[in-house]
């Protein structure tokens, strides 16, 4: 399985939570000390803040969220991926993510930076 495959599976599960408007589920894909930087609001530091910002985003919908991992790599316990996202007809962009492999084999996101596509 390639790094793209590994992280696409993770983001598919995340999108499932997003589409069902499950902010806690979305936040569960991040480490406790994760950081999320976004043009859609202030930086969110920590899983609780990430859940809060997802709650705000999900008030606007999310049923048609799509994320596609386009590049990825793994080096030991650290992984990264570049993904595109799309939601509706207006919200398109990219996300750059750093992930850390856990003892159970999971890959939670430690850092995420979102950018809007002009």
Buried (B, 14 or more C-beta within 10 A) or exposed (E): EEBBEBBBEBBEEBBEBBBEBBBEBBBBBBBEEBBBBBEEEEEBEBBEBBBBBBBEBBEEBBEEBBBBBEEBEBEEEEBBBBBBBBBEEEBBBBBBBBBBBEEEEEBBBBBBBBBEEE
